[in-house]
């Protein structure tokens, strides 16, 4: 459109490789960013090209590493959003593949914090006009927490596509490792059934958590003779998924496969890869970087790239196209 400025795309250095891939898929150019560190841990962020009058995409995945703890990443994101506003950006869109602090979305004990609301308030007050995330723990909680548009992308269609191409269609079951994930498992089962054109069974494990201790009950559904796919939004320690996998194998499952959108802690992923009860783990690179599997894991780990998905989403936002096709199938042609 004549007179419309080319959007800016800025990725903080700790998310730089993943951000560059997303930027390429969206058909954009990365706006160079000056990042200076000072004694005492303070820093300075400055776009090296003008952002005045432009829409600015700000890319940061909120995982944690020894060199860039999650709290540091969050503060840097907030400061950059504020700085872009001061520099004249007309619209700031925060692109956060993995949104930390999103699991504490409600009070379960007296005086509990509600982190989803706090994260929303911080991003909004720092100048975010729109937020884009991938497979948050509870999408409804984030919808309610944000007052600005919140777009929730999902890796479930690409995970379903992977399993549909590698597992026998007539012996598939989808399992949620706990009651709280049943809705996610139902959505995944529908995506998988549509892809393989066969009925897919739904199973879930009973799990209770109190004072940080997880206790498991039984299984609802029969996994005997089935290839079971345990689906979850993230793997932190892997304990919940391992418990469900063990129950499925004990109940006669032919094999247990795992699909998780995020693996923010390498130790949790290693626990899944080391488990004899699990045949394959499929995840994404949403937290950035490449995970080196534990010795002997072989081809047990499959990492799906999210750059094409997020890149298409940004392109659709710029072109005024709906994001709905990205939620139901993968890959999605540009004609949709």
C-alpha positions in Angstrom: 0.0 0.0 0.0 1.4 3.4 -1.0 2.7 5.5 1.9 2.9 2.6 4.3 6.3 2.1 5.9 8.0 -1.3 5.8 7.6 -2.9 9.2 10.6 -3.3 11.5 11.6 -6.7 13.0 13.9 -6.7 16.0 15.1 -9.8 17.8 17.1 -9.7 21.0 20.4 -11.4 20.8 19.5 -14.3 23.1 16.7 -15.2 20.6 18.6 -14.0 17.6 19.0 -17.2 15.5 15.3 -18.2 15.9 14.2 -14.6 15.3 16.2 -14.4 12.1 14.6 -17.6 10.8 11.1 -16.3 11.6 11.9 -12.9 10.0 13.1 -14.7 6.8 9.9 -16.8 6.6 7.8 -13.6 7.0 9.7 -12.0 4.1 11.0 -9.2 6.3 14.5 -7.8 7.0 16.0 -7.8 10.5 16.4 -4.3 12.0 19.9 -4.1 13.5 19.9 -3.5 17.3 22.7 -2.1 19.4 23.0 -4.1 22.7 25.5 -2.8 25.2 26.2 -4.3 28.6 27.5 -2.3 31.6 29.1 -3.1 34.9 26.6 -4.3 37.4 24.4 -6.0 34.9 22.7 -3.0 33.4 22.3 -2.7 29.6 21.3 -0.4 26.7 19.1 -1.4 23.7 18.8 0.9 20.7 17.5 0.2 17.1 20.1 1.3 14.6 17.6 2.1 12.0 14.6 4.5 12.3 11.4 3.0 13.5 9.4 6.2 13.4 6.0 5.7 11.9 6.5 2.0 11.6 4.9 -1.2 13.0 7.6 -3.0 15.0 7.7 -6.8 15.6 9.8 -7.5 18.7 10.9 -11.1 19.0 11.9 -12.8 22.3 11.4 -16.3 23.6 11.2 -16.4 27.4 13.2 -19.5 28.2 16.1 -19.5 30.6 19.8 -20.3 30.1 22.9 -19.8 32.3 23.9 -16.8 30.2 20.4 -15.3 29.9 18.0 -16.1 32.8 14.3 -15.8 32.1 13.9 -12.7 34.3 16.7 -10.9 32.4 15.1 -11.8 29.1 11.7 -10.5 30.2 13.2 -7.2 31.5 15.1 -6.7 28.2 11.9 -7.3 26.2 10.0 -4.8 28.3 12.8 -2.2 28.0 13.0 -2.6 24.2 9.2 -2.2 23.8 9.3 1.0 25.8 12.3 2.3 23.8 10.6 1.6 20.5 7.6 3.6 21.7 9.9 6.5 22.6 11.6 6.2 19.2 8.3 6.8 17.4 7.1 3.3 16.5 3.3 3.5 15.8 2.6 -0.1 16.7 4.5 -2.7 18.7 3.8 -6.4 18.4 5.5 -8.7 20.9 6.3 -12.1 19.4 7.0 -14.6 22.2 7.0 -18.2 21.1 7.5 -19.5 24.7 5.8 -17.4 27.3 7.3 -18.0 30.7 5.3 -17.5 33.9 2.1 -18.7 32.1 1.5 -21.8 34.1 0.4 -19.9 37.2 -3.0 -18.7 35.8 -5.2 -19.1 38.9 -5.1 -19.3 42.7 -4.9 -22.7 44.2 -4.0 -21.6 47.7 -4.5 -18.6 49.8 -2.4 -15.6 48.7 -1.3 -17.3 45.5 -0.1 -15.0 42.8 -1.7 -15.0 39.3 1.3 -14.7 37.0 -0.6 -14.6 33.7 -2.3 -11.3 34.8 1.0 -9.8 35.9 2.7 -10.7 32.6 -0.1 -9.2 30.6 0.0 -6.0 32.7 3.8 -5.7 32.2 3.7 -6.1 28.4 0.7 -3.7 28.0 2.3 -1.0 30.2 5.5 -1.3 28.2 3.8 -0.5 25.0 2.8 -3.9 23.4 -0.3 -3.3 21.2 -0.6 -7.0 20.3 1.0 -10.2 21.7 1.6 -13.5 19.7 2.5 -16.7 21.6 2.7 -20.4 20.8 0.8 -23.0 22.9 0.5 -21.3 26.2 -0.5 -23.5 29.2 -4.1 -22.1 29.4 -5.1 -20.0 26.4 -8.4 -18.9 28.0 -6.6 -17.5 31.0 -4.4 -15.4 28.7 -7.4 -14.2 26.7 -8.9 -13.0 29.9 -5.7 -11.4 31.2 -4.9 -9.3 28.2 -6.7 -6.1 27.2 -4.8 -5.9 23.9 -5.2 -8.5 21.1 -3.7 -11.8 22.0 -3.1 -14.3 19.2 -2.5 -17.9 20.2 -0.7 -20.0 17.7 -0.3 -23.8 18.1 2.2 -26.4 17.0 -0.5 -29.2 17.3 -1.2 -29.4 13.5 2.5 -29.8 12.7 2.9 -32.5 15.4 -0.2 -34.2 14.1 1.1 -34.1 10.6 4.4 -35.8 11.8 2.7 -38.6 13.6 0.1 -39.2 10.8 3.0 -39.7 8.4 4.9 -42.2 10.6 2.4 -44.2 12.6 -0.3 -46.8 11.5 -3.6 -44.9 11.2 -5.8 -47.7 12.4 -4.1 -48.1 15.8 -3.8 -44.6 17.2 -4.8 -43.2 20.6 -4.1 -39.7 22.0 -3.5 -39.4 25.8 -3.5 -36.4 28.1 -1.0 -36.9 31.0 -3.5 -35.2 33.4 -7.1 -34.1 33.6 -6.1 -30.4 33.0 -4.8 -31.3 29.5 -7.9 -33.1 28.2 -9.1 -30.1 26.1 -5.7 -30.0 24.4 -5.7 -33.7 23.8 -9.3 -33.5 22.4 -8.2 -30.9 19.9 -5.1 -32.9 18.9 -7.2 -36.0 18.5 -9.5 -34.2 16.1 -6.6 -32.8 14.1 -5.0 -36.3 13.9 -8.3 -38.0 13.0 -8.9 -35.6 10.2 -5.4 -36.1 8.9 -5.4 -39.9 8.9 -9.2 -40.3 8.1 -9.6 -42.8 10.9 -11.1 -42.8 14.4 -8.6 -42.0 17.1 -9.2 -43.0 20.8 -8.9 -40.6 23.7 -7.2 -41.6 27.0 -6.2 -39.6 30.0 -4.3 -40.2 33.2 -5.5 -39.0 36.6 -2.9 -36.8 38.4 -3.0 -34.7 41.5 -0.5 -32.1 42.6 -0.2 -30.9 46.2 2.7 -28.9 47.7 4.8 -29.7 44.7 4.2 -33.5 45.0 2.6 -35.3 42.1 0.5 -38.4 42.7 -1.0 -40.5 39.9 -4.2 -42.4 39.8 -5.4 -44.7 37.0 -6.1 -44.4 33.3 -9.4 -43.6 31.7 -9.5 -45.4 28.4 -7.8 -48.5 27.1 -4.4 -48.2 25.4 -4.0 -52.0 24.8 -2.7 -52.7 21.3 -2.5 -49.0 20.4 0.3 -46.5 19.5 -0.4 -43.9 22.1 0.6 -40.3 21.6 0.9 -38.4 24.9 0.4 -34.7 24.1 1.3 -31.8 26.4 2.2 -28.1 26.1 5.6 -28.4 27.7 8.1 -30.7 29.3 9.9 -29.2 32.4 11.1 -32.2 34.4 9.2 -34.8 32.4 7.7 -36.4 35.5 4.0 -36.1 34.6 4.6 -37.5 31.0 6.8 -40.3 32.3 4.2 -41.4 34.8 1.5 -41.5 32.1 3.8 -43.3 29.7 4.5 -46.0 32.3 0.8 -46.5 32.9 0.1 -46.8 29.2 2.8 -49.4 28.6 1.7 -51.4 31.7 -1.8 -51.4 30.3 -0.7 -53.0 27.0 0.2 -50.1 24.7 2.2 -51.2 21.7 4.3 -48.1 21.9 4.2 -44.7 23.6 5.2 -41.5 21.7 5.3 -38.0 23.1 4.5 -34.7 21.5 5.3 -31.5 23.5 5.3 -28.0 22.1 8.0 -26.6 24.4 11.0 -28.1 26.1 12.3 -25.2 28.2 14.6 -27.4 30.4 17.1 -29.8 28.8 17.0 -32.0 31.9 13.3 -32.8 31.4 13.8 -33.6 27.7 16.7 -35.9 28.6 14.5 -37.7 31.1 12.0 -38.5 28.4 14.7 -39.6 25.9 16.3 -41.9 28.5 13.0 -43.6 29.4 12.6 -47.1 27.9 8.8 -46.7 28.0 8.9 -43.9 25.4 9.6 -44.7 21.7 9.9 -41.1 20.3 9.7 -37.5 21.5 8.5 -34.8 19.1 9.0 -31.2 20.1 9.7 -27.8 18.5 12.6 -25.3 18.7 10.4 -22.7 20.4 13.0 -22.1 23.1 15.8 -21.6 20.6 19.0 -23.5 20.2 19.6 -27.1 19.4 19.3 -29.8 22.1 22.0 -32.4 22.2 20.2 -35.7 23.1 21.5 -38.0 25.9 23.9 -40.7 24.8 22.1 -43.6 23.2 18.9 -41.6 22.3 19.7 -42.0 18.6 16.8 -40.8 16.4 14.4 -40.8 19.3 14.2 -37.0 19.3 12.5 -35.1 16.5 12.6 -31.2 16.6 10.1 -29.4 14.4 11.0 -25.8 13.3 8.5 -23.2 14.3 9.9 -20.4 12.1 7.6 -21.3 9.1 4.5 -21.2 11.3 5.3 -18.0 13.1 6.6 -16.4 9.8 3.3 -17.2 8.1 1.4 -15.8 11.0 3.3 -12.4 10.8 2.9 -12.3 7.0 -0.9 -12.9 7.4 -1.2 -10.1 9.9 0.6 -7.7 7.6 -1.5 -8.9 4.6 -4.8 -8.7 6.5 -5.4 -12.4 6.2 -6.9 -14.6 9.0 -4.8 -16.8 11.2 -7.5 -19.5 11.5 -6.1 -21.8 8.8 -2.8 -22.1 10.8 -4.8 -23.5 13.7 -6.4 -26.4 11.9 -3.9 -27.9 9.4 -0.2 -28.0 8.4 1.3 -27.1 6.1 -0.9 -24.2 5.0 -0.8 -22.9 1.4 -0.5 -19.2 0.8 -3.8 -19.3 -1.0 -5.8 -20.0 2.2 
